[in-house]
Amino acid sequence: MRPILRLCAALAAAGFAAAALAQGTYPNKPVKVIVPFAAGSATDQIARAFTAKIQEALGQPFVVDNKPGVNGMLGADALAKSPPDGYTIMVGTNSTNAALKSLMKKLPYDQDTAFAPIAYMGQVPLIVAVNNDVPAKTLKELVDMARAKPGSVTFASASTSQLVSSEVLASMAGVQMTNVPYKSGPAAMTDLIGGQVMMFTADFAVMLPQVQGGKVRGLAVTSARRSPAVPNLPTVNEALGLKDYELIAYFAAFAPAGTPADVIRKLNEAFNAAASSKDIAEKFSALGFVPDPGTPEALAQRTKAETVKWAKAIKDAKIEPQ
C-alpha cells in the first residue's frame, strides 16, 4: 500500500505543480475580448488600441469579438456565461455595467455579481449634433422647436449613454422628443447624415469626424466643461442655462466573477500600462478620451456609484424599463 500511496501523492503533487505553472504563466493561449458594441464604435476603437498594447506586453493575442445588441446586454451576457479563467474578458461601459440594470425589466444575469472588475480605462464626453437641414443653429433653438411642437424633434440612440443623455436633456429642458432606436452608432450616424433623424448625441469617436467634416452640425458637449478637442462647442449647461447636466461615456475592463485574483492583477497591470502610454493618449486625445488607470477595487467602487447615478438619471428622464 505504501508504494501506491507514495505514487498517488507524487501524482497529486505533480498535478498541483502543473496547475500552479499554468496559472503562473498566464496567458498561455489567445484571450477573447468581448466588445458589446459594433465595430467602429468608440468602445471598439478604444478596445482595439488597448488590446494591441496588452498583447505586446503579455505575449499572447487578445482577439476582439464584437457582440452588439440590446444596449450591450448580449455581449455582457456572453461574458457572464464564460469560464472564469481569464481567457474571456470584456471592455464594458456605463451601458453594460451601470445603466442596464435600470433599463431592463430583467437581465439574464445579476449585474451586481456577475463580473469581476479589472481596470478602469478612461472616459469621453458626447456631442449633441443635428442634421444639416435642421433649421436650428443652436441647442436652444432646437429645444424651442421641440417646445413649439412636442414630439416633432426625433433623435437616434444605439446605446444607453446615447439614449439617456438625450432623454435627460429633454427632461431637464422641459420638452418632449421622439426616440428612434438603432442597433449601432455608425448606423444611427448614417441616418443622421441622411436626414432620417434630426438629432443624435454620440461619443467623439463616432461624431467628431462628421462634425469636423461638415456632414452634421455640432451643438453642444455633454460634459461639465468644454472639451479641448472642440473648444468652440458650448456645454449643454451653457447652451440651455442649466447647472447640473453632465453625462459622459466611460470604458472599463471586466472578467467573469470568480476569475483568479492573480490573473486579475496581471490584466490590471497590463491595462494600466496601456492607459498610461503616450501613444494611447495621443491617439485618442482628439476624440476627447481621457485615460484614467486605477485598481480593480477602485473600479468596483466606481461601478457601484455609477449604477446609482444612472438609475437616478433614467428615473428622472421617465424612461420605462424594457
C-alpha positions as CSV (number, residue, x, y, z in Angstrom):
1,M,0.0,0.0,0.0
2,R,2.8,2.4,0.8
3,P,4.3,2.4,-2.7
4,I,0.8,3.1,-4.1
5,L,0.2,5.9,-1.6
6,R,3.6,7.4,-2.5
7,L,2.7,7.2,-6.2
8,C,-0.7,8.9,-5.5
9,A,1.0,11.6,-3.5
10,A,3.5,12.2,-6.3
11,L,0.8,12.4,-8.9
12,A,-1.2,14.8,-6.8
13,A,1.9,17.0,-6.3
14,A,2.6,16.9,-10.0
15,G,-0.9,18.0,-10.7
16,F,-0.7,20.9,-8.3
17,A,2.6,21.9,-9.8
18,A,1.2,21.8,-13.3
19,A,-1.8,23.9,-12.2
20,A,0.5,26.4,-10.5
21,L,2.7,26.5,-13.5
22,A,-0.2,27.1,-15.9
23,Q,-1.6,29.8,-13.6
24,G,1.8,31.4,-13.3
25,T,2.3,31.6,-17.0
26,Y,-1.0,33.2,-17.8
27,P,-1.8,33.9,-20.5
28,N,-0.5,30.8,-22.4
29,K,-3.1,31.0,-25.2
30,P,-5.2,33.7,-27.0
31,V,-7.6,35.8,-24.9
32,K,-11.0,36.7,-26.3
33,V,-12.0,40.4,-25.7
34,I,-15.8,40.9,-26.0
35,V,-16.8,44.3,-27.2
36,P,-20.6,44.6,-26.6
37,F,-21.0,47.3,-29.4
38,A,-20.5,47.4,-33.1
39,A,-17.2,47.7,-35.0
40,G,-16.3,51.4,-35.4
41,S,-17.9,52.5,-32.2
42,A,-15.8,54.3,-29.6
43,T,-15.8,51.2,-27.4
44,D,-14.5,49.2,-30.3
45,Q,-11.8,51.7,-31.3
46,I,-10.5,52.1,-27.7
47,A,-10.7,48.3,-27.0
48,R,-8.6,47.5,-30.1
49,A,-6.0,50.1,-29.2
50,F,-5.7,48.9,-25.7
51,T,-5.6,45.2,-26.7
52,A,-2.8,45.9,-29.2
53,K,-0.7,47.2,-26.4
54,I,-1.7,44.5,-24.0
55,Q,-0.9,41.6,-26.3
56,E,2.6,43.1,-26.9
57,A,3.2,43.1,-23.1
58,L,1.7,39.7,-22.3
59,G,2.9,37.8,-25.4
60,Q,-0.4,36.3,-26.5
61,P,-3.1,37.5,-29.0
62,F,-6.0,39.5,-27.5
63,V,-8.7,39.0,-30.1
64,V,-11.7,41.4,-30.2
65,D,-15.1,39.8,-30.6
66,N,-17.9,42.3,-31.4
67,K,-21.2,41.2,-29.9
68,P,-23.5,44.3,-30.3
69,G,-27.2,44.4,-29.3
70,V,-29.7,45.4,-26.6
71,N,-27.6,48.3,-25.3
72,G,-24.6,46.0,-24.8
73,M,-26.6,43.3,-23.0
74,L,-25.8,40.5,-25.5
75,G,-22.1,40.9,-25.0
76,A,-22.4,41.3,-21.2
77,D,-24.5,38.1,-21.1
78,A,-21.8,36.2,-23.1
79,L,-19.2,37.3,-20.6
80,A,-21.3,36.4,-17.6
81,K,-21.7,32.8,-19.0
82,S,-17.9,32.4,-19.9
83,P,-15.5,30.3,-17.8
84,P,-13.8,32.5,-15.1
85,D,-10.3,31.6,-16.3
86,G,-9.0,34.9,-17.7
87,Y,-9.4,33.8,-21.3
88,T,-12.6,35.7,-21.9
89,I,-12.8,39.4,-20.8
90,M,-14.9,42.4,-21.9
91,V,-14.4,46.1,-22.5
92,G,-17.6,47.4,-20.9
93,T,-19.1,50.8,-20.5
94,N,-21.6,52.6,-18.3
95,S,-24.2,50.9,-20.5
96,T,-23.3,47.4,-19.7
97,N,-22.1,47.8,-16.1
98,A,-24.1,50.6,-14.6
99,A,-27.3,51.5,-16.6
100,L,-28.6,48.2,-17.9
101,K,-29.9,47.2,-14.5
102,S,-32.4,50.1,-14.6
103,L,-33.1,50.0,-18.4
104,M,-34.2,46.4,-18.5
105,K,-37.1,44.7,-16.5
106,K,-35.0,41.6,-16.2
107,L,-31.4,40.7,-17.1
108,P,-30.2,37.1,-17.9
109,Y,-27.5,37.6,-15.2
110,D,-27.0,39.5,-12.0
111,Q,-25.3,42.8,-13.0
112,D,-24.0,43.3,-9.4
113,T,-22.4,39.9,-9.0
114,A,-21.7,38.5,-12.5
115,F,-18.5,40.4,-13.2
116,A,-15.0,40.9,-11.7
117,P,-13.6,44.4,-12.2
118,I,-10.2,44.5,-13.9
119,A,-9.4,48.1,-14.7
120,Y,-10.9,51.5,-15.5
121,M,-9.6,52.7,-18.8
122,G,-11.0,56.3,-19.2
123,Q,-13.9,58.4,-20.3
124,V,-15.1,60.6,-23.1
125,P,-17.9,63.2,-23.4
126,L,-20.6,63.1,-26.1
127,I,-21.5,65.6,-28.8
128,V,-25.1,66.7,-29.4
129,A,-25.5,67.2,-33.2
130,V,-28.2,67.7,-35.8
131,N,-28.7,67.0,-39.5
132,N,-27.5,70.0,-41.6
133,D,-31.1,70.5,-42.9
134,V,-32.4,71.1,-39.4
135,P,-33.0,74.9,-39.1
136,A,-31.8,75.2,-35.5
137,K,-28.3,76.6,-35.3
138,T,-28.0,76.3,-31.5
139,L,-29.2,73.8,-28.9
140,K,-31.6,76.4,-27.5
141,E,-33.2,76.8,-30.9
142,L,-33.6,73.1,-31.2
143,V,-35.2,73.0,-27.8
144,D,-37.5,75.8,-28.8
145,M,-38.6,73.7,-31.9
146,A,-39.4,70.8,-29.6
147,R,-41.3,73.0,-27.2
148,A,-43.4,74.5,-30.1
149,K,-44.3,71.1,-31.4
150,P,-44.0,68.3,-28.8
151,G,-42.6,65.1,-30.3
152,S,-41.6,66.6,-33.6
153,V,-37.9,66.5,-32.9
154,T,-36.6,63.0,-33.5
155,F,-33.3,61.7,-32.0
156,A,-31.3,58.5,-32.7
157,S,-29.9,56.2,-30.0
158,A,-27.9,53.0,-30.2
159,S,-26.5,52.8,-26.6
160,T,-27.5,53.6,-23.1
161,S,-25.4,56.8,-22.9
162,Q,-26.9,58.0,-26.2
163,L,-30.5,57.3,-25.1
164,V,-30.2,58.6,-21.5
165,S,-28.2,61.7,-22.5
166,S,-30.9,62.8,-24.9
167,E,-33.8,61.9,-22.6
168,V,-32.3,63.6,-19.7
169,L,-31.6,66.7,-21.8
170,A,-35.2,66.8,-22.9
171,S,-36.4,66.2,-19.4
172,M,-34.3,69.0,-17.9
173,A,-35.3,71.3,-20.7
174,G,-38.9,70.5,-20.2
175,V,-39.6,69.3,-23.8
176,Q,-40.7,66.1,-25.5
177,M,-38.6,64.4,-28.2
178,T,-39.1,61.2,-30.1
179,N,-36.5,58.4,-29.8
180,V,-35.6,56.3,-32.8
181,P,-33.6,53.3,-31.7
182,Y,-30.7,51.8,-33.7
183,K,-28.6,48.7,-33.4
184,S,-25.3,50.6,-33.8
185,G,-23.8,54.1,-33.6
186,P,-22.5,54.0,-37.1
187,A,-26.0,53.1,-38.5
188,A,-27.5,55.9,-36.5
189,M,-24.9,58.3,-37.8
190,T,-25.7,57.3,-41.4
191,D,-29.3,58.2,-40.9
192,L,-28.5,61.4,-39.1
193,I,-26.4,62.5,-42.2
194,G,-29.2,61.3,-44.5
195,G,-31.9,63.2,-42.6
196,Q,-33.9,60.2,-41.4
197,V,-33.5,61.6,-37.8
198,M,-32.9,65.1,-36.7
199,M,-30.6,64.8,-33.6
200,F,-28.0,62.3,-32.4
201,T,-25.9,62.5,-29.2
202,A,-22.9,60.3,-29.5
203,D,-19.3,59.9,-28.4
204,F,-16.5,61.8,-30.1
205,A,-15.2,58.7,-32.0
206,V,-18.5,58.5,-33.9
207,M,-19.5,62.1,-34.0
208,L,-16.4,64.4,-34.1
209,P,-15.1,63.4,-37.6
210,Q,-18.6,64.1,-39.1
211,V,-18.8,67.5,-37.3
212,Q,-15.3,68.4,-38.4
213,G,-16.1,67.3,-42.0
214,G,-19.2,69.4,-42.1
215,K,-21.6,66.5,-42.6
216,V,-23.6,67.3,-39.4
217,R,-23.8,70.3,-37.1
218,G,-22.5,70.1,-33.6
219,L,-24.5,72.0,-31.0
220,A,-23.0,71.1,-27.6
221,V,-20.9,68.7,-25.5
222,T,-22.4,66.7,-22.6
223,S,-19.5,67.2,-20.1
224,A,-19.5,69.8,-17.3
225,R,-16.6,71.6,-19.1
226,R,-15.9,72.3,-22.7
227,S,-13.7,69.8,-24.5
228,P,-10.2,70.9,-25.7
229,A,-10.9,68.9,-28.8
230,V,-13.9,71.2,-29.8
231,P,-13.5,74.3,-27.7
232,N,-16.0,76.2,-29.9
233,L,-18.9,74.0,-28.7
234,P,-20.6,75.0,-25.5
235,T,-21.6,72.6,-22.8
236,V,-25.3,71.7,-22.6
237,N,-25.4,73.7,-19.4
238,E,-24.0,76.8,-21.1
239,A,-26.3,76.4,-24.1
240,L,-29.5,75.9,-22.1
241,G,-28.7,77.8,-18.9
242,L,-28.7,74.6,-16.8
243,K,-26.4,73.8,-13.9
244,D,-26.4,70.0,-13.3
245,Y,-26.4,68.4,-16.7
246,E,-23.4,66.0,-17.3
247,L,-23.4,62.6,-18.9
248,I,-20.2,61.0,-20.2
249,A,-19.3,57.6,-21.6
250,Y,-16.7,55.6,-19.8
251,F,-14.8,52.4,-20.6
252,A,-13.5,49.6,-18.3
253,A,-12.4,46.0,-18.4
254,F,-14.2,43.2,-16.7
255,A,-13.9,39.4,-16.3
256,P,-16.4,36.8,-15.3
257,A,-16.9,36.6,-11.5
258,G,-14.6,34.1,-9.9
259,T,-11.6,34.8,-12.2
260,P,-8.4,34.1,-10.1
261,A,-7.1,37.2,-8.3
262,D,-3.6,36.8,-9.7
263,V,-5.0,36.8,-13.2
264,I,-7.0,39.9,-12.5
265,R,-3.8,41.6,-11.1
266,K,-1.8,40.7,-14.2
267,L,-4.5,42.1,-16.5
268,N,-4.9,45.2,-14.4
269,E,-1.2,45.9,-14.7
270,A,-1.3,45.5,-18.4
271,F,-4.4,47.7,-18.9
272,N,-2.9,50.4,-16.6
273,A,0.3,50.3,-18.6
274,A,-1.7,50.8,-21.8
275,A,-3.7,53.6,-20.3
276,S,-0.5,55.3,-19.2
277,S,1.2,55.0,-22.5
278,K,1.9,58.2,-24.5
279,D,0.7,56.8,-27.8
280,I,-2.8,55.8,-26.4
281,A,-3.2,59.3,-25.0
282,E,-2.1,60.9,-28.3
283,K,-4.2,58.6,-30.5
284,F,-7.4,59.5,-28.7
285,S,-6.9,63.0,-27.4
286,A,-8.6,64.4,-30.4
287,L,-11.6,62.3,-29.6
288,G,-11.9,63.7,-26.1
289,F,-10.7,60.5,-24.4
290,V,-9.1,60.9,-21.0
291,P,-7.2,57.8,-19.8
292,D,-7.6,57.1,-16.1
293,P,-5.8,54.0,-14.8
294,G,-6.6,52.5,-11.4
295,T,-7.1,49.4,-9.2
296,P,-9.8,46.8,-9.6
297,E,-11.0,47.9,-6.2
298,A,-11.4,51.5,-7.4
299,L,-13.3,50.2,-10.4
300,A,-15.6,48.2,-8.1
301,Q,-16.4,51.3,-6.1
302,R,-16.9,53.5,-9.2
303,T,-19.3,50.9,-10.7
304,K,-21.5,50.9,-7.6
305,A,-21.6,54.7,-7.6
306,E,-22.3,54.9,-11.4
307,T,-25.1,52.3,-11.1
308,V,-26.8,54.6,-8.6
309,K,-26.2,57.7,-10.7
310,W,-27.6,56.2,-13.9
311,A,-30.6,54.7,-12.0
312,K,-31.5,58.2,-10.9
313,A,-30.9,59.7,-14.4
314,I,-33.1,57.0,-16.0
315,K,-35.8,57.5,-13.4
316,D,-35.7,61.3,-13.7
317,A,-36.0,61.0,-17.5
318,K,-39.0,58.8,-17.1
319,I,-37.5,56.0,-19.2
320,E,-39.6,52.9,-18.8
321,P,-37.7,49.6,-18.5
322,Q,-38.0,47.4,-21.5
